[in-house]
């Protein structure tokens, strides 16, 4: 239906960014948020649950990036699967952005210039991922519905 196409390079740049967030996630948890010392205050089962959720986040970020690199064209082919997958990724990153600004008290992070710059860059990445996959989702669902 649309006469334009979302450029592959944009999806690949987004993919690399998502994989980057997965790679830096342990550093941010450990160094910036001192997460592991806070986790030690929980009961052992709750410690493991928190660590598991952390690994889920890291795994999803990396997986979404890997899927975006390996299946760039499939993510924009306007098929039912493209609609579902881009909708899932869009919802994931949009939820992350909403959570980031609604619930996370960022005033508790160290007030160092490098940390503030990192916060700005990471939030920019999260918003970019959200917008990119919302765009892909709209592109896909519009094309999908036009063929139904």
N, CA, C and O atoms as CSV, one atom per row, in Angstrom:
chain,resi,resn,atom,element,x,y,z
A,1,UNK,N,N,0.814,-1.197,0.000
A,1,UNK,CA,C,0.000,0.000,0.000
A,1,UNK,C,C,0.857,1.260,0.000
A,1,UNK,O,O,0.603,2.190,-0.766
A,2,UNK,N,N,1.871,1.289,0.859
A,2,UNK,CA,C,2.743,2.455,0.900
A,2,UNK,C,C,3.686,2.436,-0.288
A,2,UNK,O,O,4.092,1.375,-0.761
A,3,UNK,N,N,4.030,3.631,-0.764
A,3,UNK,CA,C,4.953,3.727,-1.880
A,3,UNK,C,C,6.384,3.934,-1.412
A,3,UNK,O,O,7.286,4.055,-2.241
A,4,UNK,N,N,6.606,3.977,-0.141
A,4,UNK,CA,C,7.958,4.112,0.383
A,4,UNK,C,C,8.346,2.821,1.091
A,4,UNK,O,O,7.505,1.975,1.395
A,5,UNK,N,N,9.633,2.696,1.340
A,5,UNK,CA,C,10.119,1.532,2.063
A,5,UNK,C,C,11.025,2.014,3.186
A,5,UNK,O,O,11.806,2.947,3.002
A,6,UNK,N,N,10.923,1.390,4.323
A,6,UNK,CA,C,11.783,1.718,5.446
A,6,UNK,C,C,13.182,1.194,5.123
A,6,UNK,O,O,13.349,0.017,4.806
A,7,UNK,N,N,14.184,2.072,5.204
A,7,UNK,CA,C,15.531,1.650,4.787
A,7,UNK,C,C,16.129,0.575,5.702
A,7,UNK,O,O,16.004,0.640,6.925
A,8,UNK,N,N,16.769,-0.397,5.091
A,8,UNK,CA,C,17.423,-1.472,5.849
A,8,UNK,C,C,18.468,-0.928,6.817
A,8,UNK,O,O,18.598,-1.427,7.935
A,9,UNK,N,N,19.212,0.091,6.394
A,9,UNK,CA,C,20.280,0.616,7.248
A,9,UNK,C,C,19.712,1.129,8.564
A,9,UNK,O,O,20.367,1.031,9.601
A,10,UNK,N,N,18.502,1.675,8.530
A,10,UNK,CA,C,17.892,2.186,9.752
A,10,UNK,C,C,17.551,1.040,10.713
A,10,UNK,O,O,17.758,1.146,11.922
A,11,UNK,N,N,17.039,-0.026,10.166
A,11,UNK,CA,C,16.717,-1.203,10.990
A,11,UNK,C,C,18.007,-1.807,11.554
A,11,UNK,O,O,18.045,-2.221,12.712
A,12,UNK,N,N,19.046,-1.858,10.747
A,12,UNK,CA,C,20.324,-2.435,11.191
A,12,UNK,C,C,20.975,-1.560,12.263
A,12,UNK,O,O,21.526,-2.081,13.233
A,13,UNK,N,N,20.919,-0.250,12.101
A,13,UNK,CA,C,21.444,0.640,13.136
A,13,UNK,C,C,20.672,0.424,14.442
A,13,UNK,O,O,21.266,0.369,15.518
A,14,UNK,N,N,19.337,0.300,14.336
A,14,UNK,CA,C,18.525,0.002,15.521
A,14,UNK,C,C,18.897,-1.335,16.134
A,14,UNK,O,O,18.918,-1.478,17.356
A,15,UNK,N,N,19.190,-2.314,15.291
A,15,UNK,CA,C,19.583,-3.641,15.771
A,15,UNK,C,C,20.883,-3.573,16.553
A,15,UNK,O,O,21.001,-4.151,17.634
A,16,UNK,N,N,21.850,-2.867,16.004
A,16,UNK,CA,C,23.142,-2.727,16.682
A,16,UNK,C,C,22.953,-2.012,18.021
A,16,UNK,O,O,23.578,-2.368,19.020
A,17,UNK,N,N,22.091,-1.010,18.026
A,17,UNK,CA,C,21.803,-0.298,19.278
A,17,UNK,C,C,21.176,-1.200,20.323
A,17,UNK,O,O,21.526,-1.127,21.500
A,18,UNK,N,N,20.249,-2.052,19.900
A,18,UNK,CA,C,19.616,-2.967,20.845
A,18,UNK,C,C,20.629,-3.956,21.414
A,18,UNK,O,O,20.609,-4.259,22.607
A,19,UNK,N,N,21.505,-4.451,20.561
A,19,UNK,CA,C,22.539,-5.374,21.020
A,19,UNK,C,C,23.521,-4.655,21.952
A,19,UNK,O,O,24.000,-5.239,22.924
A,20,UNK,N,N,23.812,-3.409,21.657
A,20,UNK,CA,C,24.682,-2.599,22.512
A,20,UNK,C,C,24.089,-2.479,23.916
A,20,UNK,O,O,24.804,-2.615,24.909
A,21,UNK,N,N,22.781,-2.225,23.995
A,21,UNK,CA,C,22.166,-2.091,25.327
A,21,UNK,C,C,22.301,-3.379,26.123
A,21,UNK,O,O,22.460,-3.345,27.343
A,22,UNK,N,N,22.237,-4.517,25.434
A,22,UNK,CA,C,22.397,-5.805,26.126
A,22,UNK,C,C,23.817,-5.982,26.634
A,22,UNK,O,O,24.032,-6.533,27.713
A,23,UNK,N,N,24.783,-5.517,25.861
A,23,UNK,CA,C,26.185,-5.668,26.247
A,23,UNK,C,C,26.542,-4.753,27.421
A,23,UNK,O,O,27.287,-5.165,28.310
A,24,UNK,N,N,26.025,-3.521,27.441
A,24,UNK,CA,C,26.370,-2.587,28.520
A,24,UNK,C,C,25.495,-2.761,29.758
A,24,UNK,O,O,25.788,-2.207,30.817
A,25,UNK,N,N,24.417,-3.535,29.617
A,25,UNK,CA,C,23.487,-3.716,30.732
A,25,UNK,C,C,24.169,-4.195,32.018
A,25,UNK,O,O,23.897,-3.626,33.075
A,26,UNK,N,N,25.035,-5.203,31.986
A,26,UNK,CA,C,25.693,-5.630,33.229
A,26,UNK,C,C,26.556,-4.525,33.845
A,26,UNK,O,O,26.592,-4.382,35.067
A,27,UNK,N,N,27.243,-3.749,33.021
A,27,UNK,CA,C,28.065,-2.650,33.526
A,27,UNK,C,C,27.197,-1.613,34.236
A,27,UNK,O,O,27.524,-1.159,35.333
A,28,UNK,N,N,26.098,-1.249,33.599
A,28,UNK,CA,C,25.210,-0.243,34.189
A,28,UNK,C,C,24.660,-0.748,35.518
A,28,UNK,O,O,24.640,-0.011,36.503
A,29,UNK,N,N,24.218,-1.986,35.548
A,29,UNK,CA,C,23.695,-2.555,36.798
A,29,UNK,C,C,24.743,-2.538,37.894
A,29,UNK,O,O,24.473,-2.132,39.024
A,30,UNK,N,N,25.934,-2.980,37.551
A,30,UNK,CA,C,26.975,-3.162,38.565
A,30,UNK,C,C,27.613,-1.841,38.987
A,30,UNK,O,O,27.693,-1.549,40.180
A,31,UNK,N,N,28.063,-1.049,38.030
A,31,UNK,CA,C,28.845,0.144,38.335
A,31,UNK,C,C,27.968,1.359,38.644
A,31,UNK,O,O,28.200,2.060,39.629
A,32,UNK,N,N,26.977,1.601,37.817
A,32,UNK,CA,C,26.171,2.811,37.981
A,32,UNK,C,C,25.159,2.665,39.110
A,32,UNK,O,O,25.033,3.556,39.951
A,33,UNK,N,N,24.448,1.561,39.134
A,33,UNK,CA,C,23.361,1.403,40.108
A,33,UNK,C,C,23.739,0.602,41.350
A,33,UNK,O,O,22.939,0.496,42.280
A,34,UNK,N,N,24.948,0.035,41.379
A,34,UNK,CA,C,25.379,-0.784,42.519
A,34,UNK,C,C,24.321,-1.836,42.840
A,34,UNK,O,O,24.008,-2.108,44.000
A,35,UNK,N,N,23.786,-2.414,41.774
A,35,UNK,CA,C,22.635,-3.306,41.828
A,35,UNK,C,C,22.902,-4.546,42.660
A,35,UNK,O,O,22.035,-4.978,43.421
A,36,UNK,N,N,24.086,-5.124,42.528
A,36,UNK,CA,C,24.366,-6.392,43.205
A,36,UNK,C,C,24.400,-6.241,44.719
A,36,UNK,O,O,24.003,-7.159,45.437
A,37,UNK,N,N,24.868,-5.103,45.214
A,37,UNK,CA,C,24.828,-4.881,46.662
A,37,UNK,C,C,23.395,-4.726,47.155
A,37,UNK,O,O,23.059,-5.183,48.248
A,38,UNK,N,N,22.562,-4.091,46.363
A,38,UNK,CA,C,21.149,-3.967,46.737
A,38,UNK,C,C,20.452,-5.320,46.698
A,38,UNK,O,O,19.619,-5.618,47.553
A,39,UNK,N,N,20.789,-6.128,45.718
A,39,UNK,CA,C,20.178,-7.449,45.573
A,39,UNK,C,C,20.496,-8.336,46.776
A,39,UNK,O,O,19.676,-9.158,47.185
A,40,UNK,N,N,21.678,-8.165,47.332
A,40,UNK,CA,C,22.085,-8.977,48.490
A,40,UNK,C,C,21.173,-8.779,49.696
A,40,UNK,O,O,21.148,-9.622,50.593
A,41,UNK,N,N,20.432,-7.690,49.731
A,41,UNK,CA,C,19.528,-7.410,50.849
A,41,UNK,C,C,18.225,-8.217,50.763
A,41,UNK,O,O,17.457,-8.271,51.723
A,42,UNK,N,N,17.989,-8.833,49.621
A,42,UNK,CA,C,16.774,-9.625,49.420
A,42,UNK,C,C,16.972,-11.053,49.928
A,42,UNK,O,O,18.099,-11.506,50.127
A,43,UNK,N,N,15.865,-11.745,50.131
A,43,UNK,CA,C,15.913,-13.171,50.453
A,43,UNK,C,C,16.519,-13.901,49.245
A,43,UNK,O,O,16.414,-13.414,48.119
A,44,UNK,N,N,17.149,-15.056,49.466
A,44,UNK,CA,C,17.819,-15.766,48.359
A,44,UNK,C,C,16.926,-16.015,47.140
A,44,UNK,O,O,17.374,-15.816,46.010
A,45,UNK,N,N,15.685,-16.441,47.339
A,45,UNK,CA,C,14.812,-16.682,46.197
A,45,UNK,C,C,14.545,-15.386,45.435
A,45,UNK,O,O,14.573,-15.370,44.205
A,46,UNK,N,N,14.291,-14.315,46.156
A,46,UNK,CA,C,14.041,-13.032,45.504
A,46,UNK,C,C,15.292,-12.518,44.784
A,46,UNK,O,O,15.185,-11.856,43.751
A,47,UNK,N,N,16.469,-12.820,45.324
A,47,UNK,CA,C,17.713,-12.466,44.630
A,47,UNK,C,C,17.761,-13.140,43.264
A,47,UNK,O,O,18.074,-12.512,42.253
A,48,UNK,N,N,17.444,-14.430,43.256
A,48,UNK,CA,C,17.503,-15.185,42.000
A,48,UNK,C,C,16.434,-14.725,41.015
A,48,UNK,O,O,16.676,-14.685,39.809
A,49,UNK,N,N,15.266,-14.383,41.519
A,49,UNK,CA,C,14.202,-13.874,40.648
A,49,UNK,C,C,14.635,-12.560,40.008
A,49,UNK,O,O,14.458,-12.367,38.806
A,50,UNK,N,N,15.203,-11.656,40.807
A,50,UNK,CA,C,15.657,-10.367,40.284
A,50,UNK,C,C,16.758,-10.567,39.239
A,50,UNK,O,O,16.757,-9.912,38.197
A,51,UNK,N,N,17.695,-11.474,39.524
A,51,UNK,CA,C,18.761,-11.747,38.560
A,51,UNK,C,C,18.200,-12.359,37.275
A,51,UNK,O,O,18.658,-12.043,36.177
A,52,UNK,N,N,17.212,-13.230,37.423
A,52,UNK,CA,C,16.589,-13.849,36.250
A,52,UNK,C,C,15.908,-12.799,35.387
A,52,UNK,O,O,16.059,-12.813,34.166
A,53,UNK,N,N,15.159,-11.886,36.004
A,53,UNK,CA,C,14.522,-10.823,35.224
A,53,UNK,C,C,15.559,-9.950,34.529
A,53,UNK,O,O,15.351,-9.509,33.398
A,54,UNK,N,N,16.663,-9.704,35.202
A,54,UNK,CA,C,17.744,-8.944,34.576
A,54,UNK,C,C,18.283,-9.647,33.343
A,54,UNK,O,O,18.556,-9.017,32.322
A,55,UNK,N,N,18.432,-10.958,33.450
A,55,UNK,CA,C,18.912,-11.735,32.293
A,55,UNK,C,C,17.867,-11.759,31.177
A,55,UNK,O,O,18.222,-11.728,29.999
A,56,UNK,N,N,16.591,-11.813,31.536
A,56,UNK,CA,C,15.531,-11.752,30.518
A,56,UNK,C,C,15.631,-10.445,29.732
A,56,UNK,O,O,15.560,-10.444,28.503
A,57,UNK,N,N,15.794,-9.352,30.440
A,57,UNK,CA,C,15.895,-8.051,29.774
A,57,UNK,C,C,17.088,-8.037,28.839
A,57,UNK,O,O,16.978,-7.641,27.679
A,58,UNK,N,N,18.217,-8.467,29.347
A,58,UNK,CA,C,19.434,-8.510,28.543
A,58,UNK,C,C,19.250,-9.426,27.331
A,58,UNK,O,O,19.650,-9.080,26.219
A,59,UNK,N,N,18.656,-10.572,27.547
A,59,UNK,CA,C,18.434,-11.514,26.455
A,59,UNK,C,C,17.465,-10.994,25.409
A,59,UNK,O,O,17.689,-11.165,24.211
A,60,UNK,N,N,16.401,-10.368,25.851
A,60,UNK,CA,C,15.443,-9.809,24.891
A,60,UNK,C,C,16.070,-8.693,24.066
A,60,UNK,O,O,15.899,-8.650,22.848
A,61,UNK,N,N,16.794,-7.791,24.720
A,61,UNK,CA,C,17.448,-6.709,23.980
A,61,UNK,C,C,18.365,-7.273,22.902
A,61,UNK,O,O,18.325,-6.836,21.751
A,62,UNK,N,N,19.194,-8.249,23.282
A,62,UNK,CA,C,20.126,-8.844,22.317
A,62,UNK,C,C,19.367,-9.598,21.228
A,62,UNK,O,O,19.697,-9.487,20.047
A,63,UNK,N,N,18.360,-10.358,21.620
A,63,UNK,CA,C,17.589,-11.151,20.646
A,63,UNK,C,C,16.859,-10.267,19.653
A,63,UNK,O,O,16.853,-10.557,18.457
A,64,UNK,N,N,16.246,-9.199,20.124
A,64,UNK,CA,C,15.558,-8.291,19.204
A,64,UNK,C,C,16.553,-7.675,18.219
A,64,UNK,O,O,16.234,-7.491,17.045
A,65,UNK,N,N,17.746,-7.361,18.692
A,65,UNK,CA,C,18.775,-6.843,17.796
A,65,UNK,C,C,19.223,-7.875,16.783
A,65,UNK,O,O,19.355,-7.571,15.597
A,66,UNK,N,N,19.457,-9.086,17.238
A,66,UNK,CA,C,19.895,-10.161,16.352
A,66,UNK,C,C,18.833,-10.481,15.300
A,66,UNK,O,O,19.152,-10.658,14.124
A,67,UNK,N,N,17.579,-10.555,15.725
A,67,UNK,CA,C,16.472,-10.782,14.787
A,67,UNK,C,C,16.432,-9.661,13.742
A,67,UNK,O,O,16.211,-9.910,12.557
A,68,UNK,N,N,16.648,-8.440,14.196
A,68,UNK,CA,C,16.594,-7.298,13.278
A,68,UNK,C,C,17.720,-7.325,12.256
A,68,UNK,O,O,17.536,-6.887,11.120
A,69,UNK,N,N,18.875,-7.832,12.644
A,69,UNK,CA,C,19.998,-7.934,11.695
A,69,UNK,C,C,19.783,-9.103,10.735
A,69,UNK,O,O,19.959,-8.959,9.525
A,70,UNK,N,N,19.404,-10.251,11.275
A,70,UNK,CA,C,19.285,-11.454,10.454
A,70,UNK,C,C,18.053,-11.454,9.547
A,70,UNK,O,O,18.068,-12.062,8.477
A,71,UNK,N,N,17.001,-10.780,9.971
A,71,UNK,CA,C,15.735,-10.834,9.234
A,71,UNK,C,C,15.211,-9.432,8.897
A,71,UNK,O,O,14.017,-9.154,9.007
A,72,UNK,N,N,16.125,-8.572,8.491
A,72,UNK,CA,C,15.780,-7.176,8.205
A,72,UNK,C,C,14.627,-7.067,7.216
A,72,UNK,O,O,13.651,-6.365,7.480
A,73,UNK,N,N,14.727,-7.742,6.098
A,73,UNK,CA,C,13.672,-7.653,5.083
A,73,UNK,C,C,12.371,-8.286,5.558
A,73,UNK,O,O,11.290,-7.794,5.235
A,74,UNK,N,N,12.463,-9.366,6.316
A,74,UNK,CA,C,11.264,-10.029,6.831
A,74,UNK,C,C,10.500,-9.143,7.816
A,74,UNK,O,O,9.280,-9.250,7.939
A,75,UNK,N,N,11.222,-8.274,8.512
A,75,UNK,CA,C,10.577,-7.389,9.485
A,75,UNK,C,C,9.751,-6.287,8.820
A,75,UNK,O,O,9.028,-5.555,9.495
A,76,UNK,N,N,9.860,-6.175,7.510
A,76,UNK,CA,C,9.095,-5.136,6.819
A,76,UNK,C,C,8.352,-5.683,5.601
A,76,UNK,O,O,8.044,-4.944,4.666
A,77,UNK,N,N,8.066,-6.991,5.622
A,77,UNK,CA,C,7.398,-7.580,4.455
A,77,UNK,C,C,5.872,-7.558,4.545
A,77,UNK,O,O,5.190,-8.113,3.683
A,78,UNK,N,N,5.348,-6.931,5.564
A,78,UNK,CA,C,3.909,-6.725,5.758
A,78,UNK,C,C,3.128,-8.027,5.908
A,78,UNK,O,O,1.926,-8.066,5.646
A,79,UNK,N,N,3.803,-9.081,6.324
A,79,UNK,CA,C,3.135,-10.356,6.608
A,79,UNK,C,C,2.544,-10.315,8.016
A,79,UNK,O,O,2.829,-9.412,8.802
A,80,UNK,N,N,1.732,-11.297,8.305
A,80,UNK,CA,C,1.166,-11.397,9.643
A,80,UNK,C,C,2.239,-11.528,10.709
A,80,UNK,O,O,2.127,-10.935,11.782
A,81,UNK,N,N,3.277,-12.300,10.420
A,81,UNK,CA,C,4.371,-12.469,11.375
A,81,UNK,C,C,5.137,-11.157,11.573
A,81,UNK,O,O,5.542,-10.845,12.693
A,82,UNK,N,N,5.338,-10.396,10.510
A,82,UNK,CA,C,6.007,-9.099,10.624
A,82,UNK,C,C,5.183,-8.150,11.488
A,82,UNK,O,O,5.731,-7.409,12.305
A,83,UNK,N,N,3.865,-8.176,11.306
A,83,UNK,CA,C,2.978,-7.357,12.144
A,83,UNK,C,C,3.140,-7.752,13.609
A,83,UNK,O,O,3.311,-6.896,14.478
A,84,UNK,N,N,3.084,-9.058,13.874
A,84,UNK,CA,C,3.160,-9.536,15.257
A,84,UNK,C,C,4.506,-9.212,15.895
A,84,UNK,O,O,4.561,-8.721,17.023
A,85,UNK,N,N,5.577,-9.482,15.183
A,85,UNK,CA,C,6.902,-9.294,15.767
A,85,UNK,C,C,7.250,-7.819,15.944
A,85,UNK,O,O,7.777,-7.432,16.987
A,86,UNK,N,N,6.965,-6.997,14.948
A,86,UNK,CA,C,7.255,-5.565,15.107
A,86,UNK,C,C,6.332,-4.946,16.147
A,86,UNK,O,O,6.729,-4.015,16.849
A,87,UNK,N,N,5.106,-5.450,16.254
A,87,UNK,CA,C,4.208,-4.976,17.311
A,87,UNK,C,C,4.728,-5.336,18.694
A,87,UNK,O,O,4.662,-4.525,19.618
A,88,UNK,N,N,5.244,-6.551,18.834
A,88,UNK,CA,C,5.826,-6.989,20.108
A,88,UNK,C,C,7.027,-6.129,20.483
A,88,UNK,O,O,7.126,-5.655,21.615
A,89,UNK,N,N,7.931,-5.929,19.541
A,89,UNK,CA,C,9.142,-5.149,19.825
A,89,UNK,C,C,8.772,-3.690,20.103
A,89,UNK,O,O,9.350,-3.066,20.992
A,90,UNK,N,N,7.825,-3.150,19.358
A,90,UNK,CA,C,7.371,-1.772,19.603
A,90,UNK,C,C,6.769,-1.645,21.002
A,90,UNK,O,O,7.047,-0.680,21.713
A,91,UNK,N,N,5.948,-2.611,21.393
A,91,UNK,CA,C,5.341,-2.582,22.723
A,91,UNK,C,C,6.406,-2.698,23.812
A,91,UNK,O,O,6.332,-2.014,24.833
A,92,UNK,N,N,7.392,-3.562,23.594
A,92,UNK,CA,C,8.481,-3.750,24.560
A,92,UNK,C,C,9.225,-2.445,24.799
A,92,UNK,O,O,9.391,-2.028,25.945
A,93,UNK,N,N,9.677,-1.791,23.720
A,93,UNK,CA,C,10.460,-0.567,23.881
A,93,UNK,C,C,9.600,0.607,24.338
A,93,UNK,O,O,10.065,1.454,25.100
A,94,UNK,N,N,8.360,0.666,23.883
A,94,UNK,CA,C,7.478,1.734,24.350
A,94,UNK,C,C,7.206,1.565,25.846
A,94,UNK,O,O,7.191,2.545,26.591
A,95,UNK,N,N,6.994,0.337,26.278
A,95,UNK,CA,C,6.833,0.071,27.705
A,95,UNK,C,C,8.065,0.449,28.494
A,95,UNK,O,O,7.964,0.970,29.605
A,96,UNK,N,N,9.237,0.186,27.921
A,96,UNK,CA,C,10.496,0.558,28.576
A,96,UNK,C,C,10.593,2.064,28.736
A,96,UNK,O,O,10.981,2.550,29.799
A,97,UNK,N,N,10.246,2.806,27.697
A,97,UNK,CA,C,10.310,4.270,27.751
A,97,UNK,C,C,9.327,4.806,28.795
A,97,UNK,O,O,9.681,5.671,29.596
A,98,UNK,N,N,8.106,4.299,28.785
A,98,UNK,CA,C,7.101,4.758,29.756
A,98,UNK,C,C,7.560,4.450,31.175
A,98,UNK,O,O,7.463,5.297,32.062
A,99,UNK,N,N,8.056,3.243,31.383
A,99,UNK,CA,C,8.546,2.853,32.705
A,99,UNK,C,C,9.730,3.719,33.120
A,99,UNK,O,O,9.805,4.175,34.261
A,100,UNK,N,N,10.641,3.939,32.198
A,100,UNK,CA,C,11.844,4.726,32.486
A,100,UNK,C,C,11.484,6.102,33.035
A,100,UNK,O,O,12.076,6.553,34.016
A,101,UNK,N,N,10.522,6.767,32.413
A,101,UNK,CA,C,10.206,8.130,32.803
A,101,UNK,C,C,9.124,8.222,33.877
A,101,UNK,O,O,8.999,9.253,34.537
A,102,UNK,N,N,8.349,7.166,34.059
A,102,UNK,CA,C,7.271,7.208,35.037
A,102,UNK,C,C,7.664,6.681,36.409
A,102,UNK,O,O,7.204,7.196,37.428
A,103,UNK,N,N,8.507,5.664,36.440
A,103,UNK,CA,C,8.737,4.960,37.695
A,103,UNK,C,C,10.162,4.990,38.209
A,103,UNK,O,O,10.377,4.807,39.408
A,104,UNK,N,N,11.139,5.214,37.353
A,104,UNK,CA,C,12.519,5.127,37.806
A,104,UNK,C,C,12.990,6.471,38.350
A,104,UNK,O,O,13.043,7.452,37.609
A,105,UNK,N,N,13.331,6.526,39.624
A,105,UNK,CA,C,13.840,7.787,40.199
A,105,UNK,C,C,15.312,7.986,39.824
A,105,UNK,O,O,16.207,7.539,40.541
A,106,UNK,N,N,15.548,8.644,38.725
A,106,UNK,CA,C,16.913,8.787,38.213
A,106,UNK,C,C,17.747,9.756,39.054
A,106,UNK,O,O,18.955,9.862,38.844
A,107,UNK,N,N,17.135,10.455,39.988
A,107,UNK,CA,C,17.903,11.351,40.842
A,107,UNK,C,C,18.803,10.569,41.792
A,107,UNK,O,O,19.676,11.156,42.432
A,108,UNK,N,N,18.608,9.261,41.894
A,108,UNK,CA,C,19.423,8.452,42.795
A,108,UNK,C,C,20.691,7.920,42.138
A,108,UNK,O,O,21.488,7.262,42.807
A,109,UNK,N,N,20.901,8.181,40.865
A,109,UNK,CA,C,22.134,7.718,40.227
A,109,UNK,C,C,23.235,8.737,40.506
A,109,UNK,O,O,22.944,9.898,40.793
A,110,UNK,N,N,24.495,8.316,40.424
A,110,UNK,CA,C,25.598,9.243,40.684
A,110,UNK,C,C,25.519,10.466,39.772
A,110,UNK,O,O,25.217,10.355,38.583
A,111,UNK,N,N,25.794,11.618,40.346
A,111,UNK,CA,C,25.693,12.872,39.601
A,111,UNK,C,C,27.053,13.224,38.995
A,111,UNK,O,O,27.658,14.242,39.333
A,112,UNK,N,N,27.516,12.360,38.096
A,112,UNK,CA,C,28.781,12.579,37.392
A,112,UNK,C,C,28.464,12.874,35.938
A,112,UNK,O,O,27.498,12.334,35.400
A,113,UNK,N,N,29.260,13.724,35.286
A,113,UNK,CA,C,28.975,14.062,33.880
A,113,UNK,C,C,28.880,12.835,32.971
A,113,UNK,O,O,27.992,12.768,32.121
A,114,UNK,N,N,29.776,11.870,33.139
A,114,UNK,CA,C,29.757,10.689,32.263
A,114,UNK,C,C,28.473,9.891,32.456
A,114,UNK,O,O,27.940,9.332,31.498
A,115,UNK,N,N,27.972,9.835,33.687
A,115,UNK,CA,C,26.728,9.113,33.973
A,115,UNK,C,C,25.544,9.868,33.374
A,115,UNK,O,O,24.640,9.251,32.810
A,116,UNK,N,N,25.539,11.173,33.488
A,116,UNK,CA,C,24.455,11.984,32.918
A,116,UNK,C,C,24.436,11.873,31.394
A,116,UNK,O,O,23.369,11.776,30.789
A,117,UNK,N,N,25.601,11.888,30.785
A,117,UNK,CA,C,25.681,11.726,29.326
A,117,UNK,C,C,25.195,10.337,28.933
A,117,UNK,O,O,24.443,10.187,27.969
A,118,UNK,N,N,25.625,9.325,29.678
A,118,UNK,CA,C,25.171,7.961,29.420
A,118,UNK,C,C,23.669,7.824,29.549
A,118,UNK,O,O,23.027,7.158,28.738
A,119,UNK,N,N,23.105,8.459,30.575
A,119,UNK,CA,C,21.647,8.420,30.762
A,119,UNK,C,C,20.936,9.048,29.570
A,119,UNK,O,O,19.957,8.499,29.066
A,120,UNK,N,N,21.425,10.185,29.126
A,120,UNK,CA,C,20.823,10.863,27.970
A,120,UNK,C,C,20.924,10.000,26.708
A,120,UNK,O,O,19.959,9.877,25.954
A,121,UNK,N,N,22.096,9.405,26.487
A,121,UNK,CA,C,22.275,8.576,25.299
A,121,UNK,C,C,21.421,7.307,25.350
A,121,UNK,O,O,20.825,6.922,24.344
A,122,UNK,N,N,21.361,6.660,26.508
A,122,UNK,CA,C,20.545,5.444,26.622
A,122,UNK,C,C,19.060,5.768,26.434
A,122,UNK,O,O,18.351,5.045,25.734
A,123,UNK,N,N,18.595,6.844,27.052
A,123,UNK,CA,C,17.192,7.218,26.871
A,123,UNK,C,C,16.897,7.564,25.419
A,123,UNK,O,O,15.817,7.260,24.911
A,124,UNK,N,N,17.853,8.199,24.751
A,124,UNK,CA,C,17.690,8.496,23.320
A,124,UNK,C,C,17.581,7.203,22.523
A,124,UNK,O,O,16.758,7.099,21.614
A,125,UNK,N,N,18.413,6.214,22.861
A,125,UNK,CA,C,18.314,4.916,22.187
A,125,UNK,C,C,16.953,4.276,22.418
A,125,UNK,O,O,16.326,3.805,21.470
A,126,UNK,N,N,16.489,4.252,23.659
A,126,UNK,CA,C,15.208,3.619,23.971
A,126,UNK,C,C,14.062,4.277,23.194
A,126,UNK,O,O,13.202,3.587,22.645
A,127,UNK,N,N,14.057,5.588,23.152
A,127,UNK,CA,C,13.013,6.312,22.413
A,127,UNK,C,C,13.122,6.015,20.915
A,127,UNK,O,O,12.112,5.836,20.235
A,128,UNK,N,N,14.345,5.967,20.415
A,128,UNK,CA,C,14.561,5.660,18.995
A,128,UNK,C,C,14.054,4.267,18.646
A,128,UNK,O,O,13.391,4.086,17.625
A,129,UNK,N,N,14.363,3.278,19.489
A,129,UNK,CA,C,13.880,1.915,19.252
A,129,UNK,C,C,12.355,1.896,19.234
A,129,UNK,O,O,11.743,1.265,18.373
A,130,UNK,N,N,11.761,2.578,20.174
A,130,UNK,CA,C,10.300,2.616,20.255
A,130,UNK,C,C,9.707,3.210,18.973
A,130,UNK,O,O,8.801,2.630,18.375
A,131,UNK,N,N,10.220,4.357,18.562
A,131,UNK,CA,C,9.690,5.020,17.364
A,131,UNK,C,C,9.931,4.196,16.103
A,131,UNK,O,O,9.052,4.098,15.247
A,132,UNK,N,N,11.117,3.605,15.986
A,132,UNK,CA,C,11.432,2.789,14.814
A,132,UNK,C,C,10.476,1.605,14.687
A,132,UNK,O,O,9.959,1.331,13.604
A,133,UNK,N,N,10.245,0.906,15.798
A,133,UNK,CA,C,9.393,-0.275,15.708
A,133,UNK,C,C,7.912,0.069,15.670
A,133,UNK,O,O,7.122,-0.713,15.141
A,134,UNK,N,N,7.513,1.203,16.208
A,134,UNK,CA,C,6.140,1.675,15.989
A,134,UNK,C,C,5.946,1.956,14.501
A,134,UNK,O,O,4.926,1.580,13.924
A,135,UNK,N,N,6.914,2.610,13.888
A,135,UNK,CA,C,6.855,2.906,12.457
A,135,UNK,C,C,6.773,1.611,11.647
A,135,UNK,O,O,5.946,1.489,10.744
A,136,UNK,N,N,7.635,0.647,11.976
A,136,UNK,CA,C,7.593,-0.643,11.280
A,136,UNK,C,C,6.247,-1.338,11.479
A,136,UNK,O,O,5.688,-1.901,10.538
A,137,UNK,N,N,5.737,-1.295,12.696
A,137,UNK,CA,C,4.451,-1.926,12.981
A,137,UNK,C,C,3.334,-1.288,12.154
A,137,UNK,O,O,2.532,-1.993,11.542
A,138,UNK,N,N,3.285,0.032,12.139
A,138,UNK,CA,C,2.251,0.731,11.359
A,138,UNK,C,C,2.402,0.419,9.877
A,138,UNK,O,O,1.414,0.167,9.187
A,139,UNK,N,N,3.625,0.436,9.394
A,139,UNK,CA,C,3.894,0.090,7.991
A,139,UNK,C,C,3.393,-1.319,7.689
A,139,UNK,O,O,2.709,-1.543,6.691
A,140,UNK,N,N,3.738,-2.263,8.558
A,140,UNK,CA,C,3.354,-3.654,8.341
A,140,UNK,C,C,1.851,-3.874,8.456
A,140,UNK,O,O,1.255,-4.537,7.606
A,141,UNK,N,N,1.243,-3.333,9.482
A,141,UNK,CA,C,-0.191,-3.594,9.668
A,141,UNK,C,C,-1.029,-2.934,8.584
A,141,UNK,O,O,-2.058,-3.465,8.165
A,142,UNK,N,N,-0.575,-1.768,8.135
A,142,UNK,CA,C,-1.306,-1.103,7.056
A,142,UNK,C,C,-1.232,-1.920,5.776
A,142,UNK,O,O,-2.242,-2.099,5.095
A,143,UNK,N,N,-0.059,-2.411,5.446
A,143,UNK,CA,C,0.096,-3.260,4.268
A,143,UNK,C,C,-0.633,-4.593,4.409
A,143,UNK,O,O,-1.241,-5.085,3.458
A,144,UNK,N,N,-0.566,-5.161,5.591
A,144,UNK,CA,C,-1.223,-6.445,5.856
A,144,UNK,C,C,-2.744,-6.316,5.708
A,144,UNK,O,O,-3.386,-7.154,5.075
A,145,UNK,N,N,-3.305,-5.266,6.292
A,145,UNK,CA,C,-4.766,-5.066,6.214
A,145,UNK,C,C,-5.223,-4.734,4.798
A,145,UNK,O,O,-6.351,-5.046,4.418
A,146,UNK,N,N,-4.354,-4.105,4.023
A,146,UNK,CA,C,-4.708,-3.762,2.644
A,146,UNK,C,C,-4.812,-4.997,1.757
A,146,UNK,O,O,-5.505,-4.990,0.740
A,147,UNK,N,N,-4.105,-6.069,2.161
A,147,UNK,CA,C,-4.156,-7.284,1.342
A,147,UNK,C,C,-5.231,-8.256,1.816
A,147,UNK,O,O,-5.508,-9.248,1.140
A,148,UNK,N,N,-5.821,-7.991,2.934
A,148,UNK,CA,C,-6.860,-8.890,3.482
A,148,UNK,C,C,-8.193,-8.625,2.840
A,148,UNK,O,O,-9.180,-9.282,3.173
